[in-house]
Amino acid sequence: MTGPGRLMAMRFLLIAVVLVTASRAHADELKVGDRLAELDTATDVSGKAFKLKALKGKWTMVTFGASWCKPCKKELPAWDALAPDWKGKVSFVAVDLDTETDTGKKFHKELKLKNMTLVYLSPDSAIAAKYGADHMPTTVLADPQGVIRYIRGGFEKGDISGEVKKMREELQKLVK
């Protein structure tokens, strides 16, 4: 095959490879009903290893964000303000995906987060993609057994009160 036919075949092959790769990446993302995946390289604010399994027995809300994510700058303070209403029932965890832990710590400090467990993943973590980190912010709510019951991707930065209302309703519906 030569000329235009070969070019067309190569384009078709390239499109097929892209579609298969994209569907595999999406298929690997966690879904409602899946168990939380452990954060493989996570550390807390003090630099100690952090494991989600330590929160087993409580509802857990895990939010993934980074300093360069504009909606995250609105979402994290909104969830932080919501957290006291659920104290003792839900653990709120903010996972930062910045490539430098110090950048993530500075970001969390600027946002004045005080009601969430602050966690940092190293750039070589393989787990972020499972949580849909390519469309941030992403929030996952898991039951006390670690089974995901709700996933929320994105945050409507123009409607913070509406977003908080939706999350509050979801928490009221699920957390008894």
C-alpha positions in Angstrom: 0.0 0.0 0.0 1.4 3.4 -1.0 0.3 7.0 -1.1 -3.1 8.1 0.3 -4.2 4.6 1.2 -1.2 4.0 3.4 -1.6 7.4 5.1 -5.3 6.7 5.8 -4.4 3.3 7.3 -1.7 4.8 9.5 -4.2 7.5 10.7 -6.8 4.8 11.4 -4.2 2.8 13.4 -3.1 5.8 15.4 -6.7 6.6 16.3 -7.4 3.0 17.3 -4.3 3.0 19.6 -5.4 6.3 21.2 -8.9 5.0 21.8 -7.8 1.7 23.3 -5.3 3.5 25.5 -7.9 6.0 26.7 -10.5 3.3 27.4 -8.0 1.2 29.4 -7.0 4.3 31.5 -10.6 5.1 32.1 -11.4 1.4 32.8 -8.7 1.4 35.5 -10.4 4.2 37.4 -12.2 3.3 40.6 -16.0 3.2 40.4 -18.8 3.1 42.9 -18.8 -0.4 44.5 -15.0 -0.7 44.3 -12.8 -0.7 47.4 -10.6 2.3 48.1 -7.1 1.8 46.7 -4.3 2.3 49.2 -2.3 5.5 48.7 1.0 3.9 47.8 3.4 6.7 48.6 1.4 9.0 50.8 2.8 10.9 53.8 1.1 13.2 56.3 2.0 16.7 57.2 4.8 15.4 59.6 6.3 13.2 56.8 5.0 9.9 58.3 3.5 7.3 56.1 -0.2 7.6 55.7 -2.5 4.6 55.0 -6.3 4.9 54.2 -6.7 1.5 55.9 -6.1 3.2 59.2 -9.4 5.0 58.8 -11.4 1.7 58.3 -14.5 1.6 60.4 -15.4 5.2 59.6 -16.9 6.9 56.5 -14.0 8.4 54.6 -14.1 11.3 52.2 -10.9 11.6 50.1 -10.4 14.7 47.9 -7.6 14.9 45.3 -6.3 18.3 44.3 -3.2 20.4 43.7 -2.0 24.0 43.8 -2.3 24.5 40.1 -6.0 23.3 40.0 -8.2 26.4 40.2 -11.4 24.6 41.2 -9.4 22.9 44.0 -8.8 26.3 45.6 -12.5 26.6 46.1 -13.4 23.0 46.8 -10.9 22.3 49.6 -12.0 25.2 51.9 -15.6 24.3 51.2 -15.1 20.6 52.3 -13.0 21.9 55.3 -15.9 24.0 56.4 -18.3 21.1 56.0 -16.1 18.6 58.0 -17.0 19.8 61.6 -20.6 18.9 60.9 -19.6 15.3 60.4 -17.0 15.0 63.1 -16.9 11.5 64.5 -18.8 10.1 61.5 -16.7 11.0 58.5 -12.9 11.4 58.1 -12.0 14.1 55.6 -8.7 13.6 53.8 -7.1 16.1 51.3 -4.6 14.4 49.1 -2.2 16.8 47.3 -0.8 15.8 43.9 1.8 18.5 43.5 5.2 17.2 42.4 6.8 18.9 45.4 5.5 18.1 48.9 6.5 21.6 50.0 4.4 23.1 47.3 1.4 21.1 48.5 2.0 22.1 52.1 2.2 25.7 51.2 -1.0 25.4 49.2 -2.8 23.8 52.1 -1.5 26.4 54.5 -2.6 29.3 52.2 -6.1 27.7 52.2 -6.1 27.6 56.0 -7.3 24.0 56.1 -7.8 22.9 59.7 -10.5 20.2 59.7 -9.0 17.7 57.2 -6.2 15.2 57.3 -3.6 16.6 54.9 -1.8 14.0 52.8 0.9 14.3 50.1 1.6 11.8 47.3 5.0 11.6 45.7 5.2 12.2 42.0 6.1 8.5 41.3 2.8 7.3 42.8 0.9 5.1 40.5 -2.4 5.4 42.4 -3.5 8.9 41.5 -4.8 7.8 38.1 -7.0 5.2 39.7 -8.8 8.1 41.5 -9.4 10.0 38.4 -6.8 12.6 39.1 -6.7 13.7 35.5 -10.0 15.5 36.1 -9.5 17.3 39.3 -10.7 17.9 41.8 -12.0 14.4 42.5 -13.8 13.5 45.7 -14.5 9.9 46.8 -16.8 8.9 49.7 -16.3 5.4 51.1 -18.3 3.5 53.7 -16.7 2.1 56.9 -15.7 -1.1 55.1 -13.7 1.0 52.5 -16.3 0.5 49.7 -16.8 3.5 47.5 -20.3 4.8 47.6 -20.0 8.1 45.8 -17.6 9.8 43.4 -17.7 13.4 42.4 -15.5 14.8 39.7 -15.1 18.6 39.4 -16.3 21.6 41.3 -18.5 24.4 40.1 -16.3 27.3 41.2 -19.1 29.8 40.6 -21.5 28.0 42.8 -19.7 27.1 46.1 -22.9 27.1 48.2 -24.6 24.9 45.6 -21.7 22.4 45.7 -21.7 22.3 49.5 -25.4 21.8 49.5 -25.1 18.8 47.0 -22.3 17.2 49.1 -24.2 17.8 52.3 -27.3 16.1 50.8 -25.1 13.2 49.6 -23.6 12.8 53.1 -27.0 12.9 54.7 -28.3 10.3 52.3 -25.4 7.9 52.8 -24.0 8.4 56.3 -26.4 7.2 59.0 
